[in-house]
């Protein structure tokens, strides 16, 4: 992959990282504010509060996963390995990277991984 493409993806990933970190800070602040409020009054409010807390925890885990994926992609750019499939060693392709810049596998390998996953679930 040429230097211009590497620079482009580095900038895209760094912007996503900034957005993710800003959003994570907002989410953490919201969780702390809501924890400091008086507890729910009845069962319905209690159930809603639990559901909201589970959703926020899920979002924090999702954001953590995205953070790690972005950091890995930036490391691959630094190492000159970005855009190379970690499964087969082939090119991932610019079109796929534009849609999913954190991906580490080409579309063919991803399809095979999904097929294998379906076989395991069906077993």
N, C-alpha and C positions, 0 to 999 in steps of 0.2 A: 504494500500500500504506500502511496506517495506521501511526502511530507505535508502537503496541503490537506489531504484527507485526514491524516493523523491530527493535525492542528484543529480542523473542523470538529472532529469527534471529541477531542480533548475539551474544547470549549463547550460543546453540547453537554458533555458529562459533568463538567464543572458547574454549569448553570443548573443542571438537575440536582446536583449535590447541594448547592446553595438553597434551592427551593425546598428540598427535602429537610434540610437542617432548620430552615425558618419555620416550616410547617410542623416539625417535631417539637420545636420550642413552644409554639402556640398550643399544640395538643397537650404537652406536659403542663403548661400553665393552666389550661382549662381543667385538667384532671385535678390539680391541686386546689383550685377554687371550689370545684364541686365537692371535694372531700371535706372541705372546711365548712360547708353548709350544713344546716340541721338535717338529720336523717329523714327518710321517708316516713310518712304518717301511717299509711295503710299498706295492705298486701300488694295492691296494684302498683302504687308508687314504688314500693320496694322491688317488685319485679322489673319495672321499667328502669330503675336505677341500676340493678344488676345487669340488665341487658345492655345499657349504655356503657357500663364499665367494661363488660366483656368486649364490646365493639371497639372501645378505645384501646384496650390491651391488644386486641387483634391488629389494629392499625399501627400501634407501636412496634409490634413484631414484624409486620409487613415493611414498615419504614426501615427497621434495622436490617432486614434482608436486602432491601434496595440499596441501603448505604453500603453494605459489604459488596454487593454486585458492582456498584459504581466505582468503589475503591479498587476492586480487582480489574475492572476495565481500564482505569487510569494507569494501573501498574503495568498492564499489558501494553499500553501505548508507550510508556517509558521504556519498556524492554524491547519494543519493536515487534511484538508478537500479536498485537491487536489485529483482528480481522482474519486470524488463522484459526480454523476449527480445532478444538482441543481433542476431538475424537478421531478424526481422520487426517488432520493436517492440511486439508484443502482450504480454499478461500471461502469465507463466510459470504461475501458479496455485499457490495455497498447498499443495495436496496434493502436487504435484511437488516443491516446495521443502522440504517436511517430510521427504520421502524423500531428496532430493539437494539440500541447501541451497547447494552450490557451483555448481550448474548455471547456465548463462547463456543457455540456449535453451529454448523451450517444447517440449512433447512433439511437436507437429506438425512443427516444424523439425528436431527430433532424428530423427524417423522419416525425413524427407526426406534428411537427411545420411547416415543408415545405408543407405538405398536407393542413393544416389549412390556410397557406398563399395563396396557390393556390385557395382554396375555396373562400377566401375573394376577391381575384383579379377577379375571374370568376363571382362574384356576381354583 
